[in-house]
Amino acid sequence: MALTALITGASTGLGAELARQIAAKGVHLVLVARDGERLEGLAAELRGRHRIEAEALPADLTRAPDLERVAARLADRAHPIDILVNNAGFGVAAGFETSELDDERRLHELLSWVPLHLSHAAVPGMLERGYGWILNVASVAAFTPTGTYGAAKAATVSLSRSLNARYRRRGVHVTALCPGLLDTEFHARMGEDHLPRLPRLAWASTARVAHEGITAVRRGRSVVVSDWRYRLLAPLTHLLPDRLLERASTTNDGALN
């Protein structure tokens, strides 16, 4: 029997790449994002290419009715979801002292509350069936003083570690995928000036990051820092003082995906 995956933020970037790689394994899809037209286009592409079922479920997860609708789909025992990918997100380009508080609230809801809410909807059915995967897209920003974006992603990492420790022996794997900079629309939407000019080497491959995330959750790893360049840097975040790490990062929130 084929598995089914629900992927949020699926219309572009890492979410679309995860959808393509998961579909290539013969897994049916429920694709969630705000842009219904883009979602349906991707769903049609994947249905034709891989002969799977692919459902477009347009939703703005910062709106309570839309979030509850997606949670209800995850909790539907008659049409079970075996794989949940929490990927939806955005960043606030303004510094903390000038940002709009409502933007900060929406950011934290989407990056930390939404993964918790959707995982809470998915886990009971997964436990009943004795298997399930949850991949929460976090960020290397979770380990550095990178403003409110990093704080929200740190909550997602902590949640993933907790759930994986609690449920892995019962067949449910939960992984926090922590990429660095990805060349996606995420940064374009925040404006051209929110990042300094960076060398090509700083940007990780979306295809590689997606592959490493899928591999990690299959193996039951609680946290994976994706792309070898960022794995080399990760140990330094525990050794260097916060003031130095803050200077080395960008000065704006949401700088890392």
DAUR-V718783 format. One record per run of one state. SS is the DSSP state (helix for helix, strand for strand, loop for the rest). FROM is the first residue (numbers start at 0). LEN is the number of residues. Records with the same first field share a line. If there is no record, write none. Layout:
SS->FROM-LEN + FROM-LEN
This chain:
loop->0-3 + 8-4 + 23-4 + 33-2 + 50-3 + 58-5 + 75-1 + 79-3 + 86-14 + 129-2 + 137-2 + 143-3 + 170-1 + 178-3 + 182-2 + 190-9 + 202-1 + 204-1 + 219-3 + 225-2 + 238-3 + 248-9
strand->3-5 + 27-6 + 53-5 + 82-4 + 131-6 + 171-7 + 181-1 + 203-1 + 222-3
helix->12-11 + 35-15 + 63-12 + 76-3 + 100-29 + 139-4 + 146-24 + 184-6 + 199-3 + 205-14 + 227-11 + 241-7
